[in-house]
Amino acid sequence: MKYLFTILLFTILLSLQVNAQKLWFEISSTQGYAITLDQLNDAKQLADLKKDYPSSWIAQDDYKSSNIAVSTDGKELMASGNNDKLTEEQMSLIKQSKIGSIITISVDYQKRNDITQKYDPFTMNFSLTVIPDHEAQFISTEENIDDYINQNLIKDLSMRHQEIILKKPIEVEFTVLENGKIRNAIIQEYTEDIDLNKLIIEKIQTMPSWKPATMKDGSSVTQKIYFRLGNMGC
């Protein structure tokens, strides 16, 4: 009897702990900052790629290098420069980007240390995702995307599944096709629970159709979307 009471108490405490740590989720079209093809075509310096780029506090003489890598369809190309002004090679490289390309930028520079009067090295990293002119949207007339995820995914998670997600967040990448259908849902790093993996993929794949992404000429294009689920504190 004492043993059963202990098990029951442990289960209640565990349930309270899980409920106290609410699951958090977000849906985003980018990894890092967003940028359009037009913005890339017009870019002449790093500040054109990142609005809050700190041009004012990095002197030209403090730059060591700037490296740009563009990843498209699993292939990565790189080009280097000496400062915040894009080289011809770098401008040519970023203009080869497509919708969904990931652009990674690494800037090496130095700043004088007020105490030692020596120059300390620093590295600034940031990434961009190339997005359509008009992004894909969830357009169900019955519910918004938050309601759908709460009612059709999170509500169906068992206590064990919630524990797994609270320990290690899950990220899913999926594609909204030109017709708005959802395809190619992939978990970036699968959990050890096969049923949980299947449930998440199924719920993402069976979402109602979205309004597809479009370019300024009105043509529809595919767009990758990222869904992240985890602890509110993650």
TINULO-65663 format. One line per 2 residues: number of its first residue (from 1); their letters; for each residue x, y, z of N, C-alpha, C, O. Coordinates in Angstrom, 3 decimals, padded with zeros to 6 digits, m for minus. Example, Ala and Ser with C-alpha at 12.3 -4.5 7.8 and 13.67 -1.06 7.14 Angstrom:
! TINULO-65663
1> AS> 013.190/m005.690/007.800/012.300/m004.500/007.800/013.200/m003.300/007.800/014.236/m003.319/008.465 ~ 012.850/m002.250/007.080/013.670/m001.060/007.140/012.900/000.030/007.870/013.409/001.138/008.039
END
This chain:
! TINULO-65663
1> MK> 000.838/m001.205/000.000/000.000/000.000/000.000/000.872/001.254/000.000/000.617/002.213/m000.728 ~ 001.930/001.216/000.856/002.851/002.345/000.936/003.556/002.551/m000.403/003.784/003.683/m000.830
3> YL> 003.897/001.441/m001.059/004.574/001.505/m002.355/003.675/002.163/m003.402/004.131/003.008/m004.173 ~ 002.394/001.775/m003.428/001.453/002.346/m004.386/001.258/003.836/m004.132/001.143/004.623/m005.072
5> FT> 001.223/004.221/m002.853/001.062/005.632/m002.513/002.260/006.450/m003.000/002.108/007.566/m003.497 ~ 003.457/005.868/m002.846/004.680/006.548/m003.291/004.667/006.760/m004.792/005.023/007.833/m005.279
7> IL> 004.249/005.721/m005.536/004.174/005.817/m006.994/003.162/006.882/m007.405/003.417/007.676/m008.311 ~ 002.010/006.894/m006.731/000.964/007.866/m007.045/001.445/009.279/m006.764/001.204/010.188/m007.558
9> LF> 002.129/009.473/m005.634/002.636/010.792/m005.276/003.667/011.269/m006.287/003.675/012.435/m006.680 ~ 004.547/010.343/m006.710/005.576/010.694/m007.699/004.928/011.111/m009.020/005.367/012.068/m009.659
11> TI> 003.888/010.390/m009.422/003.194/010.700/m010.678/002.544/012.082/m010.610/002.608/012.850/m011.569 ~ 001.920/012.392/m009.478/001.275/013.694/m009.316/002.301/014.818/m009.352/002.087/015.842/m010.000
13> LL> 003.424/014.619/m008.649/004.473/015.640/m008.629/005.054/015.848/m010.014/005.333/016.976/m010.420 ~ 005.236/014.737/m010.743/005.785/014.827/m012.100/004.827/015.574/m013.010/005.241/016.382/m013.842
15> SL> 003.526/015.290/m012.840/002.524/015.961/m013.655/002.509/017.457/m013.365/002.390/018.270/m014.282 ~ 002.629/017.819/m012.088/002.659/019.231/m011.717/003.884/019.925/m012.298/003.815/021.069/m012.747
17> QV> 005.025/019.196/m012.282/006.259/019.771/m012.816/006.131/020.032/m014.315/006.544/021.085/m014.801 ~ 005.559/019.076/m015.046/005.393/019.232/m016.490/004.447/020.375/m016.796/004.700/021.180/m017.692
19> NA> 003.331/020.443/m016.032/002.362/021.506/m016.277/002.940/022.880/m015.965/002.585/023.878/m016.592 ~ 003.866/022.914/m014.954/004.469/024.190/m014.580/005.391/024.700/m015.678/005.562/025.908/m015.843
21> QK> 005.986/023.775/m016.430/006.867/024.146/m017.528/006.077/024.062/m018.836/006.085/023.032/m019.510 ~ 005.415/025.126/m019.178/004.563/025.094/m020.355/005.380/024.947/m021.631/006.475/025.492/m021.766
23> LW> 004.809/024.196/m022.554/005.447/024.062/m023.850/005.320/025.372/m024.627/004.283/026.035/m024.604 ~ 006.370/025.709/m025.289/006.441/026.941/m026.069/006.687/026.568/m027.521/007.399/025.604/m027.800
25> FE> 006.109/027.317/m028.447/006.393/027.029/m029.852/006.412/028.314/m030.659/005.828/029.323/m030.265 ~ 007.090/028.259/m031.788/007.087/029.374/m032.718/007.164/028.831/m034.137/007.706/027.752/m034.376
27> IS> 006.620/029.586/m035.059/006.699/029.244/m036.473/007.344/030.424/m037.184/006.868/031.556/m037.096 ~ 008.423/030.147/m037.881/009.188/031.204/m038.521/009.607/030.787/m039.919/009.746/029.598/m040.208
29> ST> 009.805/031.761/m040.777/010.251/031.470/m042.137/011.746/031.678/m042.294/012.281/031.529/m043.393 ~ 012.429/032.022/m041.203/013.849/032.345/m041.330/014.698/031.642/m040.282/014.222/031.226/m039.226
31> QG> 015.969/031.531/m040.620/017.000/031.181/m039.663/017.903/032.413/m039.600/018.783/032.587/m040.442 ~ 017.682/033.258/m038.606/018.393/034.523/m038.554/017.518/035.642/m039.094/016.312/035.668/m038.846
33> YA> 018.116/036.557/m039.822/017.400/037.709/m040.370/016.803/037.371/m041.735/017.239/036.433/m042.403 ~ 015.803/038.146/m042.135/015.155/037.940/m043.434/015.654/038.974/m044.441/015.957/040.113/m044.086
35> IT> 015.733/038.550/m045.705/016.141/039.470/m046.758/015.526/039.011/m048.071/015.344/037.813/m048.290 ~ 015.206/039.959/m048.944/014.609/039.623/m050.238/015.665/039.644/m051.336/016.773/040.142/m051.139
37> LD> 015.312/039.105/m052.475/016.234/039.101/m053.615/016.553/040.525/m054.073/017.692/040.812/m054.440 ~ 015.565/041.414/m054.054/015.805/042.802/m054.437/016.816/043.468/m053.512/017.685/044.212/m053.967
39> QL> 016.700/043.201/m052.220/017.642/043.778/m051.261/019.057/043.255/m051.498/020.028/044.000/m051.370 ~ 019.170/041.975/m051.844/020.475/041.402/m052.142/021.070/042.033/m053.393/022.262/042.339/m053.432
41> ND> 020.254/042.225/m054.400/020.737/042.795/m055.654/021.233/044.233/m055.480/022.115/044.678/m056.214 ~ 020.671/044.955/m054.514/021.044/046.348/m054.287/022.178/046.517/m053.270/022.701/047.618/m053.102
43> AK> 022.558/045.430/m052.594/023.519/045.525/m051.488/024.928/045.873/m051.975/025.440/045.280/m052.924 ~ 025.536/046.847/m051.299/026.906/047.264/m051.601/027.816/047.139/m050.380/029.041/047.127/m050.506
45> QL> 027.206/047.046/m049.200/027.974/046.926/m047.969/027.192/046.077/m046.967/026.012/045.791/m047.167 ~ 027.866/045.681/m045.890/027.233/044.788/m044.920/026.006/045.431/m044.274/025.061/044.731/m043.910
47> AD> 026.014/046.758/m044.128/024.858/047.441/m043.533/023.620/047.326/m044.409/022.504/047.506/m043.923 ~ 023.799/047.028/m045.699/022.646/046.825/m046.585/022.017/045.452/m046.370/020.878/045.209/m046.770
49> LK> 022.773/044.559/m045.736/022.279/043.202/m045.479/021.644/043.081/m044.099/020.751/042.259/m043.890 ~ 022.104/043.897/m043.162/021.623/043.827/m041.780/021.371/045.252/m041.283/022.307/046.037/m041.130
51> KD> 020.112/045.577/m041.036/019.734/046.952/m040.727/020.476/047.520/m039.521/020.857/048.690/m039.518 ~ 020.681/046.693/m038.498/021.339/047.200/m037.292/022.832/046.884/m037.272/023.434/046.778/m036.203
53> YP> 023.425/046.734/m038.453/024.864/046.468/m038.509/025.614/047.648/m037.881/025.316/048.801/m038.194 ~ 026.587/047.372/m036.996/027.256/048.442/m036.221/028.356/049.177/m036.984/029.508/049.186/m036.550
55> SS> 028.021/049.777/m038.089/029.026/050.480/m038.902/029.705/051.608/m038.130/030.889/051.879/m038.330 ~ 028.952/052.263/m037.249/029.465/053.459/m036.583/030.559/053.178/m035.564/031.348/054.074/m035.264
57> WI> 030.636/051.967/m035.021/031.651/051.725/m033.997/032.731/050.722/m034.394/033.501/050.272/m033.546 ~ 032.790/050.370/m035.675/033.932/049.586/m036.170/034.635/050.428/m037.232/034.120/050.601/m038.336
59> AQ> 035.795/050.942/m036.895/036.542/051.772/m037.833/037.080/050.922/m038.977/037.312/049.723/m038.818 ~ 037.274/051.551/m040.123/037.760/050.816/m041.292/039.095/050.119/m041.005/039.329/049.006/m041.475
61> DD> 039.963/050.770/m040.239/041.271/050.178/m039.938/041.180/048.998/m038.977/042.135/048.237/m038.819 ~ 040.017/048.854/m038.336/039.864/047.766/m037.359/039.403/046.457/m037.992/039.422/045.411/m037.344
63> YK> 038.993/046.513/m039.245/038.553/045.287/m039.907/039.735/044.392/m040.252/040.803/044.864/m040.643 ~ 039.521/043.091/m040.097/040.498/042.093/m040.515/040.020/041.357/m041.765/040.776/041.185/m042.721
65> SS> 038.764/040.927/m041.748/038.190/040.218/m042.899/036.686/040.131/m042.765/036.134/040.291/m041.676 ~ 036.027/039.874/m043.887/034.587/039.599/m043.896/034.352/038.431/m044.847/034.730/038.485/m046.018
67> NI> 033.732/037.388/m044.338/033.500/036.182/m045.126/032.019/035.922/m045.287/031.269/035.939/m044.311 ~ 031.595/035.680/m046.516/030.190/035.402/m046.815/030.072/034.016/m047.422/030.790/033.678/m048.363
69> AV> 029.165/033.216/m046.881/028.885/031.878/m047.415/027.413/031.802/m047.777/026.554/032.191/m046.985 ~ 027.116/031.304/m048.969/025.733/031.140/m049.424/025.457/029.652/m049.613/026.135/028.972/m050.382
71> ST> 024.455/029.166/m048.902/024.077/027.746/m048.984/022.734/027.631/m049.694/021.723/028.161/m049.231 ~ 022.742/026.924/m050.834/021.528/026.736/m051.633/021.434/025.286/m052.067/022.354/024.758/m052.692
73> DG> 020.315/024.635/m051.734/020.090/023.234/m052.128/021.246/022.334/m051.723/021.651/021.450/m052.478 ~ 021.774/022.563/m050.531/022.829/021.700/m050.010/024.229/022.034/m050.483/025.187/021.395/m050.048
75> KE> 024.377/023.021/m051.365/025.700/023.414/m051.858/026.072/024.772/m051.264/025.238/025.672/m051.175 ~ 027.333/024.904/m050.859/027.783/026.148/m050.241/028.939/026.763/m051.020/029.896/026.079/m051.384
77> LM> 028.833/028.073/m051.270/029.880/028.828/m051.944/030.299/029.973/m051.028/029.485/030.482/m050.258 ~ 031.578/030.382/m051.109/032.097/031.406/m050.205/032.863/032.481/m050.968/033.388/032.240/m052.055
79> AS> 032.914/033.666/m050.377/033.703/034.767/m050.920/034.156/035.640/m049.752/033.416/035.826/m048.785 ~ 035.385/036.176/m049.847/035.958/036.945/m048.744/036.204/038.395/m049.126/036.377/038.730/m050.298
81> GN> 036.217/039.254/m048.099/036.524/040.663/m048.283/037.393/041.152/m047.145/037.759/040.382/m046.257 ~ 037.728/042.445/m047.171/038.625/043.006/m046.161/037.931/043.888/m045.135/038.486/044.157/m044.070
83> ND> 036.712/044.343/m045.450/036.023/045.249/m044.530/034.511/045.147/m044.746/034.014/044.114/m045.194 ~ 033.778/046.229/m044.423/032.321/046.175/m044.534/031.819/046.492/m045.932/030.615/046.430/m046.180
85> KL> 032.716/046.828/m046.849/032.340/047.074/m048.241/032.408/045.757/m049.005/033.436/045.081/m048.990 ~ 031.314/045.391/m049.673/031.283/044.125/m050.391/032.186/044.174/m051.625/032.185/045.156/m052.367
87> TE> 032.948/043.115/m051.832/033.766/043.022/m053.032/032.890/042.612/m054.215/031.746/042.197/m054.035 ~ 033.436/042.732/m055.421/032.700/042.303/m056.604/032.351/040.820/m056.508/031.267/040.399/m056.911
89> EQ> 033.280/040.039/m055.971/033.035/038.604/m055.828/031.909/038.335/m054.829/031.068/037.464/m055.053 ~ 031.899/039.080/m053.736/030.847/038.902/m052.736/029.487/039.329/m053.283/028.485/038.655/m053.040
91> MS> 029.442/040.440/m054.017/028.178/040.881/m054.597/027.670/039.891/m055.631/026.471/039.625/m055.711 ~ 028.586/039.345/m056.423/028.200/038.344/m057.415/027.665/037.088/m056.736/026.706/036.476/m057.206
93> LI> 028.294/036.712/m055.626/027.885/035.506/m054.901/026.480/035.634/m054.345/025.655/034.742/m054.545 ~ 026.190/036.726/m053.650/024.874/036.836/m053.014/023.762/036.981/m054.057/022.607/036.656/m053.781
95> KQ> 024.105/037.467/m055.251/023.097/037.587/m056.307/022.730/036.233/m056.904/021.755/036.119/m057.646 ~ 023.519/035.201/m056.576/023.204/033.847/m057.027/022.201/033.154/m056.096/021.763/032.036/m056.368
97> SK> 021.844/033.822/m055.004/020.920/033.237/m054.028/019.541/033.013/m054.635/019.149/033.680/m055.592 ~ 018.815/032.059/m054.056/017.438/031.779/m054.434/016.566/031.874/m053.192/017.076/032.001/m052.080
99> IG> 015.265/031.814/m053.377/014.355/031.784/m052.234/014.718/030.571/m051.370/014.801/029.449/m051.868 ~ 014.930/030.806/m050.087/015.297/029.730/m049.171/016.783/029.595/m048.940/017.195/028.857/m048.044
101> SI> 017.605/030.284/m049.720/019.053/030.238/m049.494/019.387/030.792/m048.112/018.741/031.722/m047.629 ~ 020.406/030.206/m047.484/020.887/030.691/m046.193/022.236/031.366/m046.421/023.160/030.760/m046.965
103> IT> 022.337/032.614/m046.004/023.576/033.377/m046.153/024.190/033.569/m044.769/023.558/034.135/m043.878 ~ 025.412/033.101/m044.593/026.113/033.215/m043.312/027.266/034.200/m043.459/028.062/034.099/m044.392
105> IS> 027.351/035.141/m042.545/028.365/036.189/m042.618/029.192/036.190/m041.337/028.652/036.173/m040.231 ~ 030.516/036.210/m041.511/031.441/036.245/m040.380/032.408/037.411/m040.581/033.084/037.504/m041.606
107> VD> 032.464/038.299/m039.585/033.313/039.482/m039.671/034.346/039.457/m038.546/033.990/039.405/m037.369 ~ 035.607/039.492/m038.911/036.693/039.563/m037.924/037.200/040.995/m037.839/037.494/041.620/m038.858
109> YQ> 037.301/041.517/m036.609/037.769/042.889/m036.410/038.473/042.998/m035.064/038.502/042.041/m034.290 ~ 039.027/044.144/m034.796/039.716/044.379/m033.535/039.248/045.688/m032.922/038.796/046.597/m033.618
111> KR> 039.368/045.762/m031.582/039.041/046.997/m030.867/040.101/047.221/m029.797/040.566/046.282/m029.151 ~ 040.473/048.497/m029.625/041.480/048.808/m028.610/040.892/048.658/m027.209/039.808/049.162/m026.917
113> ND> 041.620/047.962/m026.360/041.236/047.783/m024.966/041.675/049.010/m024.176/042.864/049.327/m024.143 ~ 040.732/049.706/m023.540/041.034/050.951/m022.825/041.981/050.746/m021.649/042.679/051.669/m021.230
115> IT> 041.995/049.526/m021.123/042.840/049.253/m019.956/044.255/048.858/m020.378/045.234/049.423/m019.891 ~ 044.357/047.890/m021.281/045.676/047.395/m021.692/046.276/048.203/m022.837/047.476/048.135/m023.103
117> QK> 045.402/048.984/m023.523/045.820/049.759/m024.698/046.278/048.857/m025.849/046.930/049.310/m026.790 ~ 045.926/047.584/m025.755/046.217/046.650/m026.840/044.932/046.360/m027.606/043.832/046.608/m027.113
119> YD> 045.083/045.841/m028.798/043.913/045.510/m029.611/043.457/044.076/m029.336/044.240/043.131/m029.431 ~ 042.185/043.938/m028.997/041.600/042.619/m028.768/040.841/042.173/m030.010/040.155/042.982/m030.634
121> PF> 040.953/040.881/m030.384/040.237/040.383/m031.572/038.787/040.022/m031.255/038.486/039.529/m030.168 ~ 037.895/040.271/m032.211/036.481/039.930/m032.070/035.974/039.331/m033.385/036.520/039.584/m034.458
123> TM> 034.918/038.534/m033.265/034.254/037.983/m034.442/032.757/038.190/m034.308/032.172/037.879/m033.270 ~ 032.142/038.709/m035.348/030.691/038.896/m035.391/030.111/037.938/m036.430/030.548/037.913/m037.581
125> NF> 029.133/037.160/m036.014/028.481/036.212/m036.924/026.992/036.511/m037.006/026.354/036.795/m035.992 ~ 026.442/036.449/m038.203/024.988/036.519/m038.347/024.583/035.826/m039.642/025.401/035.636/m040.543
127> SL> 023.321/035.454/m039.719/022.829/034.721/m040.886/021.553/035.356/m041.414/020.823/036.034/m040.691 ~ 021.306/035.117/m042.690/020.138/035.649/m043.385/019.430/034.521/m044.115/020.074/033.586/m044.592
129> TV> 018.123/034.603/m044.204/017.342/033.687/m045.034/016.668/034.501/m046.125/016.033/035.521/m045.855 ~ 016.812/034.040/m047.362/016.199/034.750/m048.497/014.724/034.372/m048.561/014.381/033.196/m048.686
131> IP> 013.854/035.377/m048.474/012.414/035.140/m048.428/011.729/035.708/m049.671/012.286/036.578/m050.341 ~ 010.525/035.224/m049.984/009.751/035.782/m051.111/009.290/037.206/m050.786/009.371/037.647/m049.640
133> DH> 008.810/037.911/m051.800/008.292/039.265/m051.583/007.067/039.240/m050.665/006.881/040.138/m049.842 ~ 006.233/038.205/m050.812/005.066/038.030/m049.949/005.117/036.595/m049.417/005.028/035.638/m050.186
135> EA> 005.260/036.456/m048.107/005.489/035.140/m047.523/004.208/034.307/m047.411/003.092/034.827/m047.427 ~ 004.416/032.995/m047.297/003.296/032.066/m047.128/002.572/032.358/m045.811/003.191/032.770/m044.830
137> QF> 001.249/032.139/m045.802/000.458/032.420/m044.610/m000.535/031.289/m044.336/m001.105/030.705/m045.258 ~ m000.728/030.999/m043.056/m001.768/030.061/m042.621/m003.100/030.785/m042.716/m003.261/031.852/m042.123
139> IS> m004.071/030.222/m043.458/m005.289/030.990/m043.764/m006.587/030.283/m043.387/m007.637/030.596/m043.950 ~ m006.541/029.341/m042.453/m007.767/028.658/m042.059/m008.813/029.662/m041.579/m008.496/030.581/m040.823
141> TE> m010.061/029.485/m042.022/m011.144/030.389/m041.608/m011.681/030.034/m040.226/m012.421/030.812/m039.624 ~ m011.309/028.863/m039.729/m011.860/028.388/m038.462/m010.963/028.691/m037.270/m011.453/028.809/m036.147
143> EN> m009.641/028.820/m037.496/m008.718/029.018/m036.389/m007.421/029.625/m036.906/m007.113/029.540/m038.095 ~ m006.664/030.241/m035.996/m005.356/030.739/m036.387/m004.308/029.656/m036.129/m004.625/028.592/m035.598
145> ID> m003.087/029.927/m036.500/m002.048/028.896/m036.407/m001.780/028.482/m034.962/m001.497/027.313/m034.699 ~ m001.866/029.430/m034.017/m001.651/029.096/m032.611/m002.719/028.129/m032.116/m002.420/027.156/m031.423
147> DY> m003.973/028.412/m032.481/m005.075/027.529/m032.072/m004.893/026.136/m032.665/m005.119/025.129/m031.993 ~ m004.479/026.089/m033.937/m004.318/024.792/m034.586/m003.263/023.956/m033.856/m003.496/022.784/m033.560
149> IN> m002.114/024.550/m033.569/m001.030/023.810/m032.904/m001.457/023.361/m031.516/m001.185/022.229/m031.115 ~ m002.132/024.252/m030.776/m002.565/023.904/m029.417/m003.605/022.790/m029.417/m003.527/021.862/m028.612
151> QN> m004.577/022.881/m030.318/m005.690/021.934/m030.330/m005.374/020.623/m031.047/m005.939/019.583/m030.709 ~ m004.495/020.662/m032.014/m004.250/019.470/m032.821/m002.908/018.795/m032.579/m002.691/017.675/m033.040
153> LI> m002.010/019.453/m031.867/m000.724/018.828/m031.570/m000.455/018.770/m030.080/m000.353/017.687/m029.505 ~ m000.340/019.917/m029.458/000.043/019.939/m028.042/m000.961/019.203/m027.174/m000.571/018.509/m026.234
155> KD> m002.260/019.342/m027.473/m003.289/018.657/m026.673/m003.163/017.140/m026.763/m003.572/016.429/m025.846 ~ m002.601/016.639/m027.864/m002.485/015.198/m028.062/m001.181/014.609/m027.537/m000.965/013.402/m027.644
157> LS> m000.310/015.437/m026.973/000.963/014.935/m026.457/000.755/014.273/m025.104/000.110/014.836/m024.219 ~ 001.302/013.084/m024.950/001.239/012.402/m023.660/002.206/013.072/m022.692/003.025/013.899/m023.092
159> MR> 002.104/012.706/m021.414/003.017/013.260/m020.418/004.466/012.909/m020.762/005.369/013.734/m020.624 ~ 004.668/011.668/m021.213/006.022/011.239/m021.578/006.551/012.083/m022.740/007.709/012.498/m022.737
161> HQ> 005.709/012.326/m023.710/006.134/013.128/m024.864/006.484/014.553/m024.436/007.456/015.132/m024.920 ~ 005.683/015.112/m023.525/005.974/016.455/m023.037/007.308/016.497/m022.302/008.070/017.453/m022.444
163> EI> 007.588/015.458/m021.517/008.854/015.393/m020.784/010.033/015.392/m021.756/011.031/016.078/m021.531 ~ 009.914/014.625/m022.829/010.986/014.541/m023.825/011.235/015.905/m024.457/012.381/016.325/m024.616
165> IL> 010.152/016.593/m024.817/010.271/017.892/m025.489/010.812/018.956/m024.536/011.585/019.823/m024.941 ~ 010.401/018.886/m023.265/010.891/019.857/m022.295/012.389/019.710/m022.070/013.081/020.690/m021.793
167> KK> 012.884/018.489/m022.188/014.320/018.256/m022.011/015.115/018.684/m023.233/016.233/019.187/m023.116 ~ 014.527/018.478/m024.410/015.240/018.807/m025.642/014.246/019.306/m026.682/013.433/018.525/m027.177
169> PI> 014.294/020.587/m027.022/013.357/021.160/m028.000/013.422/020.449/m029.344/014.443/019.864/m029.707 ~ 012.321/020.509/m030.071/012.230/019.873/m031.387/012.060/020.960/m032.447/011.306/021.916/m032.262
171> EV> 012.770/020.798/m033.552/012.615/021.728/m034.670/012.235/020.946/m035.918/012.874/019.953/m036.268 ~ 011.185/021.412/m036.581/010.692/020.767/m037.790/010.784/021.759/m038.956/010.401/022.922/m038.831
173> EF> 011.290/021.281/m040.068/011.322/022.084/m041.289/010.293/021.508/m042.242/010.260/020.296/m042.456 ~ 009.451/022.357/m042.820/008.495/021.876/m043.815/008.374/022.888/m044.942/008.814/024.031/m044.819
175> TV> 007.776/022.456/m046.033/007.678/023.299/m047.220/006.222/023.580/m047.562/005.388/022.675/m047.585 ~ 005.931/024.856/m047.829/004.623/025.240/m048.354/004.775/025.331/m049.869/005.520/026.171/m050.374
177> LE> 004.065/024.461/m050.593/004.187/024.409/m052.049/003.471/025.580/m052.723/002.802/026.380/m052.068 ~ 003.628/025.662/m054.042/002.986/026.744/m054.799/001.470/026.707/m054.705/000.813/027.732/m054.887
179> NG> 000.902/025.527/m054.419/m000.552/025.409/m054.275/m001.014/025.509/m052.814/m002.199/025.349/m052.523 ~ m000.072/025.773/m051.900/m000.416/025.929/m050.490/m000.374/024.656/m049.677/m000.522/024.702/m048.456
181> KI> m000.173/023.508/m050.330/m000.114/022.241/m049.606/001.188/022.135/m048.817/002.202/022.727/m049.188 ~ 001.145/021.369/m047.716/002.320/021.157/m046.874/002.997/019.839/m047.262/002.352/018.794/m047.350
183> RN> 004.291/019.912/m047.487/005.055/018.721/m047.850/006.432/018.762/m047.193/006.875/019.787/m046.675 ~ 007.088/017.601/m047.238/008.495/017.470/m046.828/008.762/017.904/m045.389/009.764/018.566/m045.118
185> AI> 007.877/017.538/m044.466/008.119/017.840/m043.054/009.219/016.927/m042.528/009.130/015.703/m042.630 ~ 010.249/017.535/m041.967/011.405/016.783/m041.477/011.798/017.314/m040.105/011.945/018.523/m039.921
187> IQ> 011.969/016.413/m039.142/012.486/016.797/m037.835/014.003/016.894/m037.948/014.661/015.964/m038.413 ~ 014.550/018.025/m037.520/015.989/018.245/m037.674/016.825/017.223/m036.914/017.860/016.768/m037.399
189> EY> 016.365/016.870/m035.724/017.065/015.845/m034.930/016.001/015.000/m034.228/015.372/015.449/m033.269 ~ 015.809/013.788/m034.710/014.733/012.934/m034.207/014.941/012.566/m032.745/016.072/012.404/m032.287
191> TE> 013.821/012.434/m032.011/013.872/011.994/m030.623/013.998/010.468/m030.589/013.909/009.801/m031.620 ~ 014.206/009.933/m029.386/014.309/008.483/m029.249/012.942/007.810/m029.272/012.853/006.583/m029.317
193> DI> 011.869/008.613/m029.241/010.512/008.081/m029.216/009.922/008.109/m030.631/009.597/009.178/m031.148 ~ 009.787/006.949/m031.246/009.304/006.851/m032.625/007.880/007.376/m032.747/007.548/008.048/m033.723
195> DL> 007.036/007.074/m031.761/005.642/007.527/m031.810/005.551/009.054/m031.771/004.706/009.642/m032.446 ~ 006.412/009.689/m030.992/006.419/011.147/m030.912/006.851/011.750/m032.249/006.262/012.721/m032.724
197> NK> 007.866/011.173/m032.835/008.326/011.652/m034.144/007.204/011.571/m035.181/006.964/012.513/m035.936 ~ 006.526/010.425/m035.197/005.443/010.210/m036.157/004.293/011.184/m035.923/003.718/011.715/m036.873
199> LI> 003.962/011.414/m034.659/002.846/012.302/m034.320/003.117/013.725/m034.802/002.250/014.355/m035.406 ~ 004.309/014.222/m034.536/004.640/015.596/m034.919/004.629/015.753/m036.434/004.077/016.721/m036.957
201> IE> 005.240/014.798/m037.141/005.262/014.856/m038.606/003.845/014.815/m039.169/003.510/015.570/m040.082 ~ 003.008/013.921/m038.616/001.629/013.777/m039.094/000.840/015.074/m038.908/000.119/015.502/m039.810
203> KI> 000.981/015.704/m037.725/000.214/016.915/m037.439/000.660/018.078/m038.331/m000.160/018.904/m038.733 ~ 001.932/018.141/m038.632/002.430/019.206/m039.511/001.973/018.954/m040.950/001.496/019.863/m041.629
205> QT> 002.124/017.718/m041.398/001.791/017.382/m042.789/000.296/017.538/m043.089/m000.081/017.808/m044.229 ~ m000.553/017.368/m042.074/m002.002/017.414/m042.303/m002.617/018.770/m041.952/m003.837/018.888/m041.834
207> MP> m001.780/019.783/m041.787/m002.326/021.131/m041.569/m003.175/021.548/m042.772/m002.928/021.093/m043.889 ~ m004.161/022.401/m042.555/m004.916/022.950/m043.695/m003.973/023.686/m044.647/m002.898/024.132/m044.247
209> SW> m004.383/023.806/m045.894/m003.553/024.497/m046.886/m003.285/025.942/m046.473/m004.130/026.597/m045.862 ~ m002.107/026.417/m046.815/m001.710/027.792/m046.558/m001.942/028.628/m047.818/m002.147/028.088/m048.905
211> KP> m001.907/029.937/m047.657/m001.821/030.838/m048.803/m000.363/030.812/m049.238/000.508/031.168/m048.444 ~ m000.063/030.405/m050.468/001.335/030.245/m050.877/002.086/031.570/m050.952/001.485/032.634/m051.096
213> AT> 003.391/031.485/m050.852/004.242/032.659/m051.008/004.221/033.109/m052.464/004.077/032.292/m053.373 ~ 004.364/034.403/m052.673/004.366/034.936/m054.043/005.474/035.974/m054.208/005.951/036.569/m053.242
215> MK> 005.865/036.167/m055.464/006.805/037.228/m055.805/006.016/038.457/m056.230/004.794/038.394/m056.365 ~ 006.703/039.571/m056.442/006.006/040.821/m056.751/005.288/040.775/m058.094/004.394/041.583/m058.349
217> DG> 005.679/039.821/m058.968/004.972/039.681/m060.245/003.730/038.812/m060.131/003.039/038.574/m061.122 ~ 003.441/038.328/m058.896/002.244/037.522/m058.664/002.460/036.031/m058.763/001.549/035.262/m058.453
219> SS> 003.631/035.597/m059.183/003.895/034.158/m059.317/004.083/033.503/m057.954/004.702/034.076/m057.057 ~ 003.539/032.290/m057.807/003.662/031.549/m056.554/004.983/030.800/m056.501/005.470/030.311/m057.520
221> VT> 005.560/030.713/m055.305/006.827/030.000/m055.113/006.740/029.164/m053.849/005.936/029.449/m052.961 ~ 007.564/028.137/m053.768/007.625/027.338/m052.549/008.388/028.113/m051.480/009.222/028.964/m051.789
223> QK> 008.092/027.807/m050.225/008.821/028.444/m049.126/008.979/027.467/m047.976/008.037/026.761/m047.613 ~ 010.178/027.430/m047.404/010.435/026.604/m046.232/009.990/027.357/m044.978/010.182/028.566/m044.852
225> IY> 009.389/026.598/m044.054/008.938/027.154/m042.784/009.558/026.316/m041.666/009.737/025.106/m041.809 ~ 009.884/026.976/m040.548/010.512/026.288/m039.420/009.582/026.343/m038.202/009.131/027.410/m037.788
227> FR> 009.314/025.165/m037.646/008.463/025.053/m036.459/009.327/024.563/m035.294/009.977/023.522/m035.389 ~ 009.327/025.315/m034.209/010.135/024.966/m033.039/009.223/024.778/m031.833/008.345/025.598/m031.564
229> LG> 009.448/023.680/m031.112/008.616/023.322/m029.946/009.518/022.944/m028.799/010.398/022.095/m028.947 ~ 009.302/023.584/m027.628/010.139/023.260/m026.487/009.681/023.944/m025.213/008.525/024.349/m025.092
231> NM> 010.602/024.070/m024.263/010.335/024.717/m022.996/010.277/026.221/m023.192/011.031/026.759/m024.003 ~ 009.415/026.908/m022.479/009.314/028.366/m022.594/010.632/029.034/m022.267/010.898/030.143/m022.731
233> GC> 011.454/028.380/m021.481/012.728/028.975/m021.098/013.874/028.594/m022.001/015.016/028.978/m021.753 ~ 013.573/027.809/m023.095/014.671/027.336/m023.929/015.136/028.425/m024.872/016.059/028.209/m025.657
END
